[in-house]
Amino acid sequence: MRRLLAALATVLVTLGFATLPAAAETRNPHSAVPVYLVMDVSGSMEGQRLQAAQAAARSFITGLQSDQVFALYTFPGSRKMVDGCPAGRFNIRPARVNQGNAQFAVNLLSATGNTPTVPALKEIMRNVKNNGYENAQVVLVTDGEANCGESNDVCSVVPMLDQQGIKLRIHTVSLNNTPDGDASLACLARGTGGTSTTVDDVAGLVDAVRRASSYGADLDVSLPATLPRVTGRSRDLAAEMKVKVTATGSALIPDASLVVTFHSGDAARRIESEPLGTIPLGNLDVGASVEKTLLLYPMATADGPVTWKASLVAGGVPVASETGTVRLTSGTTVASGGRIFSEAKSVVIMGDSYSSGEGAGDYDSSMPHREWWCHRSAKAYGRVLFPDAAMVACSGAVYDDWAMANDNRNSGSNSMGTVKPQLLQLLELTASDNPPDLVLMTLGGNDVGFGQVVTDYMLNSTADDAPPTRPAIEWRTLGARIKDAYKEVNAVVNAPVAIAKREGKIAQVVVLPYVRPIPAAGGAGCFLWISPHELTLANQFVGELNKTVREAVAAAAADGVPVQLASPVEYAFLPDHTLCDGDDTYINPLRWEGPASAVKIWYHNSSPAAKQELMHPNAAGHAYIAASLVEWSRTVEPLDLTAHPADYRDLKVWPAARGGMRRVDTPTTLGAAGPALTLPNIVTEPGQSVDVSLCIEQCEFATVYVTVTVNSLPIPLGALPVNPDTRRPEGFVTLPPDLAPGTHTIVLRGLDEAGNPHEASFEVRVWRTGTSRGLHLAAAGGALLLVAGGLWVVGWLRGRSRR
């Protein structure tokens, strides 16, 4: 007996039957489903059994919803006789439960007499009918067979209920009863739609009573088993938690709300959700379902579990809950990122100060901490991820710096000389033995004065209704220019020879948006001179800039450029590391902090180099941007090159600047200004076969066959078929056995689509027979392997461009 009732109490507590603030009275008592707790207090219950039963009853009462209609009935007892037996009495008549009174009544119970179970149930039936209840629930607790009344078979009550039209669901708990007694109780429960419980199954009874006696709910919760860290507040990276609530039981759930909480016991692992706090659901009819989706932002600096709990609450009273755990991972290294980063072998960082690392300190020695210098920091986000990355980005860079040299960053003794056009620097890197396969960049912010717009709000007094500083060019013009910049980068890094040098790998271009440095609303000690209206305008300015960048990336991608926008970076500093977050800010700010701010204002106004760093991320900010990039990389895949890029050699550049002027005379071409992109020498032997796919430039023909010759010999080497889809010749050319050592040009001749003569060529290097034959053949094999993948891709692209 003690085991059963102790288990009952434990189950009730486990199910969340805890004392909470009373709910508002939201239901008519007659519309509720009352619970009758009918307890056997016959002589066999005397002693420890009764004490255990009282403890269980108190737990049961404590767990009742505050507007639950409850009655306590005990048998035998009272002067009322039913079928010649003392049928029992109401210790508490049906009413909204009063916790104190109910507990007191339970404490006064005593055990004596026989077991008139059927008369007791008849009295309950009469009470239900007289009170006008449409439905009722009974929990019958007894430890012996019925032994008083017209029938000792409690199952005989079932047809009586049908005859009188009373909807009574009876749940039975058999305490060490006889086999016949157990069978009779099971028949009664089965016949009324209740549950029959023994010492082995108490939880099922409690759940059934809770559902049928009042409102209840099922919660279906789904979320990933593992959540990687999310830096900032980017919805693109947030995981989803779905909670479906289905109202069960027999009554409407009034004023329902969903509450989701997370707990780890460790500040290194936490989850914030959106929406946060209590989610109102309104009234839920029986059988109705509603699903809510929460966005989760895991914040982990250490791996480990977090416990979640989803609870449905009605008027402050818990109705149902579900709990579980999710594992957080904190990895933000390149190795833990997606393929676009983890497979990168050579990285170049391009663009403006938000990529060069302005504001992060630890600048390259060739670019010291002086005004207008190309501050290139070892702590810039790109170098945090890839310490050996080539840094081309320069503070203050605008679109013109893509193609134009610039020596106007300094004046007087501070001059650092001419900064080469960034496209020219990129070409030099691509011409090296390790051409870039990943470009990280920001561009466009300086063209519209991004940093200066927000800085001006803080350094200058501006009218409340003043619009933000207008850009020198229209947003549409900016979008067209930076789209061109993406296409020009692609023309260099994905030139056919560059792809061949990378063994067919397509270089990826990753564009970062500009991180939002300011919150939606200012806090105490922040933005003393900026009004809420100005703050809104500043945020709108940042939003419009990033919208322009986003649309330019999409337009370039639609034109076949393998470019993607790392959109989560925009929200990396929200909500805890903006300008208004004091010592936790990840921006180089100017804040009003009392009298000392006068010194700070003087410093930033009098030190151009320091003012240059305003509104730029500090070292911690760049580390956060790097983390956000890694998180984003897990959500994307490298893109294919879906269109043949422009010929990099035709791009216009101004490689020199004089007297502070950006443009001098007329431009030249990138092909004339920079190194040529060439493949390593193809080494082979006389008499060997060479794959014609080594032809890269201008290798499309309209004729069915192409004749092949060696320029150094006046004899043809044969003819090759042209693939009708790719328009490229296919097959192998066998070199003459008497071909002299040196570099030879293989020439392919045919007709173009207009019927005009067309010619293409490629070079091979021949060694004389017998000179380290094995070494030379191995070199040739390696070279052919080097270009095979890249040349196949080039041929496929050129074939696509003709369809």
LOPAKE-910805 format. One record per residue (C-alpha): x, y, z. Coordinates in nm, 2 decimals. Example, Ala and Ser with C-alpha at 12.3 -4.5 7.8 and 13.67 -1.06 7.14 Angstrom:
2
        x        y        z
     1.23    -0.45     0.78
     1.37    -0.11     0.71
This chain:
803
        x        y        z
     0.00     0.00     0.00
     0.28     0.24     0.09
     0.46     0.16    -0.23
     0.16     0.24    -0.44
     0.05     0.56    -0.28
     0.40     0.69    -0.25
     0.44     0.62    -0.62
     0.11     0.80    -0.68
     0.24     1.11    -0.50
     0.56     1.10    -0.70
     0.39     1.08    -1.03
     0.16     1.37    -0.94
     0.46     1.59    -0.87
     0.64     1.47    -1.18
     0.35     1.57    -1.39
     0.38     1.93    -1.27
     0.10     1.93    -1.01
     0.27     2.20    -0.81
     0.12     2.48    -0.61
     0.11     2.80    -0.82
    -0.08     3.13    -0.79
    -0.45     3.09    -0.82
    -0.59     3.13    -1.17
    -0.87     3.37    -1.25
    -1.22     3.21    -1.23
    -1.28     3.16    -1.59
    -1.54     2.88    -1.60
    -1.89     2.81    -1.48
    -1.87     2.52    -1.23
    -2.14     2.33    -1.41
    -1.94     2.35    -1.74
    -1.64     2.18    -1.58
    -1.59     1.81    -1.53
    -1.58     1.75    -1.15
    -1.34     1.51    -0.99
    -1.48     1.29    -0.71
    -1.20     1.13    -0.51
    -1.38     0.83    -0.35
    -1.17     0.67    -0.08
    -1.22     0.34     0.10
    -1.16     0.41     0.47
    -1.29     0.07     0.59
    -1.12    -0.11     0.88
    -0.86    -0.27     0.67
    -0.71     0.07     0.59
    -0.63     0.14     0.95
    -0.27     0.24     1.04
     0.01     0.29     0.79
    -0.22     0.23     0.50
    -0.44     0.52     0.59
    -0.15     0.75     0.66
     0.00     0.67     0.31
    -0.35     0.73     0.15
    -0.37     1.06     0.33
    -0.03     1.17     0.20
    -0.12     1.07    -0.16
    -0.46     1.25    -0.13
    -0.28     1.57    -0.02
    -0.04     1.55    -0.32
    -0.34     1.49    -0.55
    -0.52     1.79    -0.41
    -0.21     2.01    -0.43
    -0.18     1.93    -0.80
    -0.54     2.02    -0.89
    -0.59     2.33    -1.11
    -0.72     2.62    -0.91
    -1.06     2.63    -1.08
    -1.11     2.25    -1.07
    -1.44     2.13    -0.93
    -1.35     1.88    -0.66
    -1.53     1.65    -0.41
    -1.40     1.42    -0.14
    -1.62     1.12    -0.06
    -1.53     0.85     0.19
    -1.70     0.52     0.27
    -1.84     0.36     0.48
    -1.99     0.61     0.72
    -2.28     0.85     0.79
    -2.64     0.77     0.88
    -2.75     0.76     0.52
    -2.83     0.41     0.43
    -2.82     0.28     0.07
    -2.91    -0.09     0.01
    -2.91    -0.13     0.39
    -2.55    -0.01     0.42
    -2.39     0.31     0.55
    -2.30     0.44     0.20
    -2.05     0.70     0.32
    -2.05     1.08     0.32
    -1.91     1.39     0.15
    -1.62     1.53     0.34
    -1.61     1.80     0.07
    -1.91     1.86    -0.15
    -1.84     1.95    -0.52
    -1.70     2.30    -0.55
    -1.40     2.48    -0.68
    -1.12     2.34    -0.48
    -1.00     2.52    -0.17
    -0.66     2.38    -0.10
    -0.66     2.46     0.27
    -1.00     2.31     0.34
    -0.93     2.00     0.14
    -0.60     1.93     0.31
    -0.76     1.97     0.65
    -1.04     1.73     0.56
    -0.80     1.47     0.45
    -0.61     1.49     0.77
    -0.92     1.41     0.97
    -0.99     1.08     0.80
    -1.01     0.76     1.01
    -1.06     0.39     0.92
    -1.35     0.17     1.04
    -1.63    -0.05     0.92
    -1.70    -0.27     0.61
    -1.67    -0.20     0.24
    -2.00    -0.08     0.08
    -1.85     0.00    -0.26
    -2.17    -0.03    -0.48
    -2.38     0.18    -0.24
    -2.11     0.45    -0.23
    -2.11     0.46    -0.61
    -2.49     0.49    -0.62
    -2.47     0.79    -0.39
    -2.21     0.95    -0.62
    -2.44     0.89    -0.92
    -2.73     1.06    -0.74
    -2.51     1.36    -0.65
    -2.39     1.40    -1.01
    -2.74     1.39    -1.14
    -2.88     1.63    -0.88
    -2.60     1.88    -0.94
    -2.67     1.88    -1.31
    -2.32     1.78    -1.43
    -2.30     1.66    -1.78
    -1.99     1.46    -1.71
    -1.79     1.35    -1.40
    -1.48     1.17    -1.31
    -1.44     0.93    -1.02
    -1.11     0.80    -0.88
    -1.21     0.50    -0.67
    -0.94     0.38    -0.42
    -1.01     0.05    -0.24
    -0.81    -0.23    -0.09
    -1.08    -0.50    -0.07
    -1.38    -0.67    -0.23
    -1.72    -0.51    -0.19
    -1.90    -0.68     0.10
    -2.22    -0.48     0.17
    -2.52    -0.40    -0.05
    -2.75    -0.57    -0.29
    -2.45    -0.66    -0.51
    -2.08    -0.71    -0.43
    -2.00    -0.69    -0.80
    -1.90    -0.32    -0.86
    -1.93    -0.38    -1.24
    -2.31    -0.39    -1.18
    -2.30    -0.01    -1.17
    -2.23     0.01    -1.55
    -2.59    -0.07    -1.67
    -2.73     0.16    -1.40
    -2.54     0.45    -1.55
    -2.67     0.37    -1.90
    -3.03     0.34    -1.76
    -3.01     0.68    -1.59
    -2.81     0.85    -1.87
    -2.53     0.96    -1.64
    -2.19     1.01    -1.80
    -1.96     0.89    -1.53
    -1.60     0.78    -1.60
    -1.46     0.57    -1.32
    -1.09     0.51    -1.27
    -1.01     0.23    -1.02
    -0.71     0.17    -0.81
    -0.68    -0.18    -0.67
    -0.48    -0.20    -0.35
    -0.37    -0.56    -0.27
    -0.72    -0.68    -0.37
    -0.83    -1.04    -0.44
    -0.83    -1.17    -0.80
    -1.21    -1.15    -0.81
    -1.20    -0.80    -0.67
    -0.95    -0.69    -0.93
    -1.16    -0.84    -1.21
    -1.47    -0.66    -1.08
    -1.29    -0.33    -1.06
    -1.14    -0.37    -1.41
    -1.48    -0.44    -1.55
    -1.62    -0.13    -1.39
    -1.33     0.09    -1.54
    -1.36    -0.07    -1.88
    -1.73    -0.03    -1.89
    -1.72     0.35    -1.81
    -1.42     0.43    -2.03
    -1.18     0.47    -1.73
    -0.86     0.31    -1.64
    -0.79     0.02    -1.41
    -0.47     0.06    -1.22
    -0.27    -0.17    -1.00
     0.05    -0.13    -0.81
     0.24    -0.17    -1.13
     0.08     0.12    -1.32
    -0.01     0.44    -1.14
     0.12     0.70    -1.39
    -0.14     0.60    -1.65
    -0.43     0.66    -1.40
    -0.31     1.00    -1.30
    -0.26     1.11    -1.66
    -0.61     0.98    -1.76
    -0.77     1.16    -1.46
    -0.60     1.48    -1.54
    -0.71     1.47    -1.90
    -1.07     1.38    -1.85
    -1.14     1.59    -1.54
    -1.05     1.92    -1.69
    -0.86     2.09    -1.97
    -0.53     1.93    -2.08
    -0.29     1.95    -2.36
    -0.03     1.75    -2.56
     0.29     1.93    -2.65
     0.49     1.81    -2.96
     0.83     1.97    -2.96
     1.09     1.94    -3.25
     1.43     2.09    -3.28
     1.77     1.97    -3.40
     1.97     1.75    -3.16
     2.28     1.97    -3.21
     2.30     2.34    -3.24
     2.61     2.52    -3.36
     2.70     2.86    -3.22
     2.54     3.16    -3.38
     2.71     3.49    -3.36
     2.48     3.79    -3.33
     2.12     3.79    -3.45
     2.11     3.67    -3.80
     1.79     3.49    -3.88
     1.97     3.31    -4.17
     2.17     3.12    -3.91
     1.91     3.07    -3.63
     1.78     2.72    -3.57
     1.40     2.66    -3.55
     1.22     2.51    -3.26
     0.86     2.41    -3.34
     0.61     2.35    -3.06
     0.27     2.21    -3.14
     0.00     2.25    -2.87
    -0.31     2.03    -2.90
    -0.59     2.09    -2.64
    -0.72     1.77    -2.49
    -0.94     1.69    -2.19
    -1.30     1.80    -2.18
    -1.29     2.17    -2.14
    -1.17     2.48    -2.32
    -0.83     2.60    -2.21
    -0.87     2.97    -2.11
    -0.60     3.23    -2.16
    -0.34     2.98    -2.27
     0.03     3.08    -2.30
     0.34     2.90    -2.41
     0.66     2.94    -2.21
     0.99     2.80    -2.33
     1.30     2.82    -2.11
     1.66     2.70    -2.15
     1.91     2.61    -1.87
     2.27     2.48    -1.87
     2.41     2.60    -1.54
     2.71     2.74    -1.73
     2.74     3.09    -1.88
     2.95     2.94    -2.16
     2.64     2.77    -2.29
     2.31     2.95    -2.33
     2.03     2.99    -2.58
     1.83     3.30    -2.65
     1.50     3.27    -2.84
     1.28     3.49    -3.05
     1.01     3.55    -2.95
     1.14     3.58    -2.59
     0.93     3.51    -2.28
     0.56     3.42    -2.27
     0.39     3.35    -2.60
     0.01     3.41    -2.58
    -0.21     3.16    -2.75
    -0.56     3.27    -2.64
    -0.84     3.03    -2.57
    -0.80     2.68    -2.70
    -1.11     2.47    -2.77
    -1.10     2.10    -2.71
    -0.92     1.93    -3.00
    -0.78     2.25    -3.14
    -0.41     2.27    -3.23
    -0.17     2.56    -3.27
     0.19     2.56    -3.37
     0.45     2.82    -3.28
     0.80     2.85    -3.43
     1.08     3.00    -3.22
     1.42     3.11    -3.36
     1.71     2.99    -3.15
     2.04     3.17    -3.11
     2.29     2.94    -2.94
     2.57     3.13    -2.77
     2.84     2.88    -2.69
     3.20     2.93    -2.60
     3.22     2.57    -2.48
     3.06     2.25    -2.61
     2.79     2.08    -2.40
     2.42     2.02    -2.33
     2.15     2.27    -2.26
     1.81     2.16    -2.11
     1.50     2.30    -2.26
     1.14     2.31    -2.12
     0.83     2.39    -2.30
     0.53     2.46    -2.08
     0.16     2.54    -2.15
     0.01     2.76    -1.88
    -0.35     2.87    -1.84
    -0.42     3.16    -1.61
    -0.09     3.10    -1.43
    -0.15     2.73    -1.38
     0.06     2.47    -1.56
    -0.13     2.25    -1.79
     0.13     2.04    -1.96
     0.51     2.05    -2.02
     0.78     1.87    -2.22
     1.15     1.88    -2.15
     1.46     1.76    -2.33
     1.83     1.84    -2.40
     2.01     1.98    -2.70
     2.39     1.99    -2.75
     2.57     2.31    -2.83
     2.89     2.32    -3.03
     3.12     2.62    -3.02
     3.36     2.56    -3.31
     3.43     2.87    -3.52
     3.76     2.77    -3.68
     3.80     2.72    -4.06
     3.83     2.35    -4.00
     3.48     2.35    -3.85
     3.34     2.55    -4.14
     3.18     2.46    -4.47
     3.37     2.35    -4.78
     3.39     2.70    -4.91
     3.64     2.78    -4.63
     3.77     2.44    -4.52
     3.89     2.36    -4.88
     4.04     2.70    -4.95
     4.41     2.69    -5.02
     4.49     3.05    -5.12
     4.29     3.34    -5.00
     4.30     3.71    -5.09
     4.12     3.99    -4.90
     4.00     4.28    -5.11
     3.80     4.60    -5.07
     3.79     4.87    -4.81
     3.87     4.94    -4.44
     3.61     4.70    -4.31
     3.82     4.42    -4.47
     4.17     4.57    -4.42
     4.11     4.57    -4.04
     4.09     4.95    -3.98
     4.03     4.99    -3.61
     4.17     4.65    -3.50
     4.52     4.77    -3.44
     4.84     4.57    -3.50
     4.88     4.71    -3.85
     5.14     4.60    -4.10
     5.47     4.78    -4.04
     5.46     4.91    -4.40
     5.14     5.08    -4.31
     5.19     5.25    -3.97
     4.92     5.42    -3.77
     4.89     5.74    -3.97
     4.61     5.92    -4.13
     4.49     5.78    -4.46
     4.73     5.50    -4.47
     4.61     5.15    -4.58
     4.57     5.02    -4.23
     4.61     4.65    -4.28
     4.57     4.47    -3.95
     4.69     4.12    -3.85
     4.36     4.10    -3.66
     4.13     4.17    -3.95
     3.86     3.90    -3.99
     4.02     3.75    -4.30
     4.36     3.71    -4.12
     4.18     3.57    -3.81
     4.05     3.29    -4.04
     4.35     3.26    -4.28
     4.67     3.40    -4.12
     4.86     3.37    -4.45
     4.59     3.54    -4.66
     4.71     3.81    -4.91
     4.59     4.15    -4.80
     4.49     4.38    -5.09
     4.22     4.57    -4.91
     4.30     4.93    -4.82
     4.14     5.18    -4.58
     3.92     5.43    -4.76
     3.90     5.23    -5.08
     3.62     5.31    -5.32
     3.51     5.15    -5.64
     3.76     5.36    -5.84
     4.05     5.19    -5.65
     3.95     4.87    -5.82
     4.11     4.99    -6.15
     4.30     5.31    -6.05
     4.63     5.36    -5.87
     4.61     5.61    -5.59
     4.87     5.82    -5.41
     4.62     6.07    -5.26
     4.59     5.89    -4.93
     4.86     6.10    -4.77
     5.02     6.44    -4.80
     5.37     6.57    -4.73
     5.61     6.36    -4.54
     5.34     6.10    -4.47
     5.32     5.99    -4.84
     5.35     5.62    -4.88
     5.37     5.62    -5.26
     5.13     5.48    -5.51
     4.88     5.21    -5.42
     4.84     4.98    -5.72
     4.49     4.92    -5.85
     4.34     4.62    -5.66
     4.27     4.44    -5.98
     4.63     4.46    -6.08
     4.74     4.33    -5.74
     4.49     4.04    -5.78
     4.63     3.96    -6.12
     4.98     3.94    -5.98
     4.86     3.70    -5.71
     4.68     3.49    -5.97
     4.98     3.47    -6.19
     5.18     3.32    -5.90
     5.24     2.95    -5.85
     4.95     2.96    -5.59
     4.66     3.15    -5.75
     4.37     3.25    -5.51
     4.08     3.02    -5.48
     3.88     3.23    -5.23
     3.83     3.61    -5.24
     3.68     3.79    -4.93
     3.57     4.14    -4.98
     3.37     4.45    -4.88
     3.31     4.74    -5.12
     3.07     5.03    -5.16
     3.06     5.17    -4.81
     3.31     5.45    -4.87
     3.14     5.54    -5.20
     2.84     5.65    -5.00
     3.02     5.77    -4.69
     2.90     5.49    -4.46
     3.13     5.55    -4.16
     3.12     5.92    -4.20
     2.74     5.94    -4.20
     2.71     5.78    -3.85
     3.03     5.95    -3.72
     2.89     6.29    -3.82
     2.59     6.23    -3.60
     2.81     6.18    -3.30
     3.07     6.45    -3.36
     2.84     6.73    -3.49
     2.52     6.88    -3.37
     2.25     6.79    -3.62
     1.89     6.90    -3.63
     1.64     6.63    -3.51
     1.47     6.62    -3.85
     1.78     6.63    -4.06
     1.81     6.34    -4.31
     2.13     6.14    -4.31
     2.42     6.26    -4.52
     2.34     6.19    -4.88
     2.57     5.97    -5.08
     2.77     6.12    -5.37
     2.61     5.87    -5.61
     2.27     5.72    -5.63
     2.21     5.38    -5.47
     2.13     5.24    -5.82
     2.46     5.36    -5.95
     2.65     5.21    -5.66
     2.48     4.88    -5.72
     2.58     4.87    -6.08
     2.94     4.96    -5.99
     3.00     4.70    -5.73
     2.83     4.44    -5.95
     3.09     4.52    -6.21
     3.36     4.49    -5.94
     3.25     4.13    -5.86
     3.25     4.04    -6.23
     3.60     4.19    -6.27
     3.73     3.99    -5.98
     3.58     3.68    -6.14
     3.74     3.76    -6.47
     4.08     3.75    -6.31
     4.06     3.46    -6.06
     3.85     3.24    -6.29
     4.03     3.31    -6.61
     4.07     2.98    -6.80
     4.45     2.95    -6.72
     4.38     3.03    -6.35
     4.13     2.74    -6.34
     4.37     2.51    -6.51
     4.65     2.60    -6.26
     4.41     2.51    -5.98
     4.34     2.17    -6.14
     3.99     2.27    -6.23
     3.88     2.43    -5.91
     3.65     2.73    -5.94
     3.75     3.03    -5.72
     3.48     3.15    -5.49
     3.40     3.52    -5.42
     3.25     3.59    -5.07
     3.11     3.94    -5.01
     3.04     4.07    -4.66
     2.77     4.32    -4.58
     2.85     4.60    -4.35
     2.80     4.51    -3.98
     2.54     4.72    -3.81
     2.72     4.92    -3.54
     2.42     5.08    -3.37
     2.11     4.94    -3.19
     1.75     5.01    -3.28
     1.73     5.23    -2.98
     2.00     5.41    -2.77
     2.07     5.34    -2.41
     2.19     5.54    -2.11
     2.52     5.70    -2.17
     2.50     5.65    -2.54
     2.42     5.89    -2.82
     2.40     6.20    -2.61
     2.38     6.42    -2.92
     2.18     6.20    -3.14
     1.80     6.19    -3.12
     1.58     5.88    -3.16
     1.48     6.01    -3.50
     1.84     6.05    -3.61
     1.91     5.70    -3.48
     1.63     5.57    -3.70
     1.76     5.75    -4.00
     2.11     5.61    -3.94
     1.98     5.26    -3.92
     1.78     5.31    -4.24
     2.10     5.43    -4.41
     2.29     5.11    -4.31
     1.99     4.90    -4.42
     1.98     5.07    -4.76
     2.36     5.02    -4.81
     2.33     4.65    -4.73
     2.03     4.61    -4.95
     2.23     4.76    -5.24
     2.51     4.52    -5.18
     2.27     4.22    -5.15
     2.10     4.31    -5.49
     2.44     4.36    -5.66
     2.56     4.01    -5.54
     2.24     3.85    -5.66
     2.27     4.02    -6.00
     2.63     3.91    -6.05
     2.54     3.56    -5.95
     2.26     3.56    -6.20
     2.53     3.65    -6.46
     2.73     3.33    -6.37
     2.97     3.48    -6.12
     3.04     3.23    -5.83
     2.97     3.51    -5.57
     2.78     3.48    -5.24
     2.68     3.72    -4.97
     2.76     3.62    -4.61
     2.44     3.80    -4.49
     2.47     3.70    -4.12
     2.76     3.93    -4.07
     2.53     4.23    -4.08
     2.38     4.13    -3.74
     2.70     3.99    -3.58
     2.71     4.26    -3.31
     2.35     4.26    -3.22
     2.22     4.27    -2.95
     2.51     4.29    -2.70
     2.81     4.45    -2.87
     2.69     4.77    -3.04
     2.80     5.13    -2.98
     2.57     5.15    -2.68
     2.71     4.85    -2.49
     2.98     5.03    -2.30
     3.29     4.82    -2.25
     3.12     4.53    -2.44
     3.11     4.72    -2.76
     3.29     4.58    -3.06
     3.30     4.92    -3.24
     3.55     5.20    -3.20
     3.31     5.45    -3.05
     3.27     5.80    -2.93
     3.05     5.80    -2.62
     2.95     6.06    -2.36
     3.08     5.93    -2.03
     3.10     6.23    -1.80
     3.36     6.51    -1.79
     3.63     6.28    -1.92
     3.45     6.28    -2.25
     3.57     6.63    -2.32
     3.92     6.49    -2.35
     3.80     6.21    -2.57
     3.62     6.45    -2.80
     3.93     6.66    -2.83
     4.14     6.35    -2.90
     3.92     6.22    -3.18
     3.89     6.56    -3.34
     4.26     6.64    -3.31
     4.40     6.30    -3.41
     4.31     6.22    -3.77
     4.44     5.86    -3.75
     4.22     5.79    -3.45
     3.92     5.96    -3.61
     3.98     5.73    -3.91
     3.92     5.43    -3.69
     3.58     5.56    -3.56
     3.28     5.34    -3.64
     3.51     5.05    -3.74
     3.52     4.71    -3.56
     3.79     4.66    -3.30
     3.99     4.34    -3.27
     3.71     4.17    -3.08
     3.47     4.28    -3.35
     3.68     4.13    -3.62
     3.70     3.80    -3.43
     3.32     3.80    -3.41
     3.29     3.87    -3.78
     3.52     3.58    -3.85
     3.31     3.35    -3.63
     2.99     3.46    -3.81
     3.16     3.38    -4.14
     3.24     3.03    -4.03
     2.89     2.97    -3.91
     2.75     3.10    -4.25
     2.99     2.88    -4.44
     2.82     2.57    -4.30
     2.50     2.67    -4.47
     2.63     2.71    -4.82
     2.82     2.52    -5.09
     3.08     2.64    -5.34
     2.92     2.76    -5.66
     2.99     2.65    -6.02
     3.10     2.89    -6.29
     2.79     2.90    -6.50
     2.91     3.15    -6.76
     3.24     3.22    -6.92
     3.39     3.53    -6.76
     3.51     3.83    -6.95
     3.87     3.83    -7.08
     4.07     3.98    -6.79
     4.32     4.12    -7.04
     4.06     4.36    -7.18
     3.98     4.52    -6.84
     4.08     4.89    -6.82
     4.31     5.01    -6.55
     4.50     5.32    -6.46
     4.82     5.17    -6.31
     5.00     5.50    -6.23
     4.90     5.82    -6.06
     5.07     6.16    -6.06
     5.04     6.46    -5.85
     4.75     6.34    -5.64
     4.54     6.28    -5.95
     4.36     5.95    -5.98
     4.33     5.94    -6.36
     4.62     6.03    -6.59
     4.60     6.04    -6.96
     4.43     5.74    -7.10
     4.38     5.40    -6.94
     4.56     5.08    -7.04
     4.44     4.73    -7.03
     4.50     4.49    -6.74
     4.67     4.25    -6.99
     4.92     4.52    -7.08
     4.98     4.64    -6.73
     5.02     4.31    -6.55
     5.17     3.97    -6.59
     5.03     3.72    -6.83
     4.85     3.41    -6.69
     5.04     3.12    -6.83
     5.05     2.75    -6.76
     5.36     2.57    -6.65
     5.56     2.43    -6.95
     5.40     2.11    -7.09
     5.70     1.88    -7.11
     5.70     1.58    -7.34
     5.92     1.38    -7.58
     5.93     1.34    -7.96
     5.69     1.07    -8.07
     5.46     1.12    -7.77
     5.09     1.20    -7.80
     4.95     1.53    -7.67
     4.58     1.58    -7.57
     4.44     1.87    -7.78
     4.24     1.98    -7.48
     4.56     2.17    -7.39
     4.43     2.43    -7.62
     4.27     2.70    -7.40
     4.21     3.03    -7.59
     3.99     3.07    -7.90
     3.96     2.70    -7.95
     3.60     2.68    -8.09
     3.55     2.59    -8.45
     3.25     2.54    -8.68
     3.41     2.29    -8.92
     3.37     1.92    -8.88
     3.75     1.85    -8.88
     4.04     2.06    -8.78
     4.39     2.02    -8.93
     4.68     2.02    -8.69
     5.04     2.13    -8.76
     5.36     2.21    -8.57
     5.47     2.56    -8.64
     5.84     2.46    -8.64
     5.77     2.20    -8.92
     5.60     2.26    -9.25
     5.41     1.93    -9.22
     5.06     1.86    -9.11
     5.00     1.62    -8.81
     4.66     1.51    -8.91
     4.29     1.61    -8.85
     4.08     1.60    -8.54
     3.70     1.59    -8.51
     3.50     1.89    -8.36
     3.25     1.81    -8.09
     2.91     1.96    -8.22
     2.80     2.06    -7.87
     3.12     2.23    -7.74
     3.26     2.32    -8.08
     3.60     2.21    -7.96
     3.83     1.96    -8.13
     3.88     1.63    -7.95
     4.16     1.37    -7.95
     4.53     1.34    -7.94
     4.81     1.47    -8.16
     5.12     1.25    -8.21
     5.44     1.46    -8.23
     5.69     1.38    -8.50
     5.97     1.15    -8.37
     6.24     1.38    -8.51
     6.11     1.70    -8.35
     6.40     1.90    -8.22
     6.43     2.00    -7.85
     6.27     2.33    -7.74
     5.94     2.50    -7.73
     5.70     2.42    -8.02
     5.36     2.56    -8.10
     5.08     2.33    -8.20
     4.85     2.51    -8.44
     4.49     2.42    -8.51
     4.33     2.55    -8.82
     3.97     2.55    -8.94
     3.67     2.78    -9.00
     3.46     2.99    -8.76
     3.08     3.01    -8.77
     3.09     3.28    -9.03
     3.30     3.06    -9.26
     3.62     3.26    -9.22
     3.95     3.09    -9.15
     4.01     3.05    -8.78
     4.33     2.95    -8.59
     4.42     2.85    -8.23
     4.74     2.73    -8.07
     4.91     2.61    -7.76
     5.27     2.54    -7.67
     5.46     2.22    -7.57
     5.82     2.19    -7.46
     6.01     1.90    -7.61
     6.32     1.73    -7.47
     6.55     1.53    -7.69
     6.52     1.16    -7.67
     6.74     0.98    -7.42
     6.78     1.28    -7.18
     6.65     1.15    -6.84
     6.36     1.00    -7.02
     6.18     0.88    -6.71
     6.21     1.22    -6.54
     6.08     1.41    -6.84
     5.79     1.17    -6.89
     5.69     1.20    -6.53
     5.70     1.58    -6.55
     5.48     1.56    -6.86
     5.23     1.34    -6.68
     5.22     1.57    -6.39
     5.16     1.87    -6.61
     4.89     1.70    -6.80
     4.72     1.60    -6.48
     4.75     1.96    -6.36
     4.55     2.11    -6.65
     4.31     1.83    -6.73
     4.04     1.92    -6.48
     4.05     2.29    -6.55
     4.06     2.26    -6.93
     3.76     2.03    -6.92
     3.56     2.29    -6.72
     3.67     2.56    -6.97
     3.56     2.36    -7.26
     3.23     2.27    -7.10
     3.16     2.64    -7.03
     3.24     2.75    -7.37
     3.01     2.49    -7.51
     2.73     2.61    -7.28
     2.78     2.97    -7.39
     2.69     2.87    -7.75
     2.36     2.70    -7.67
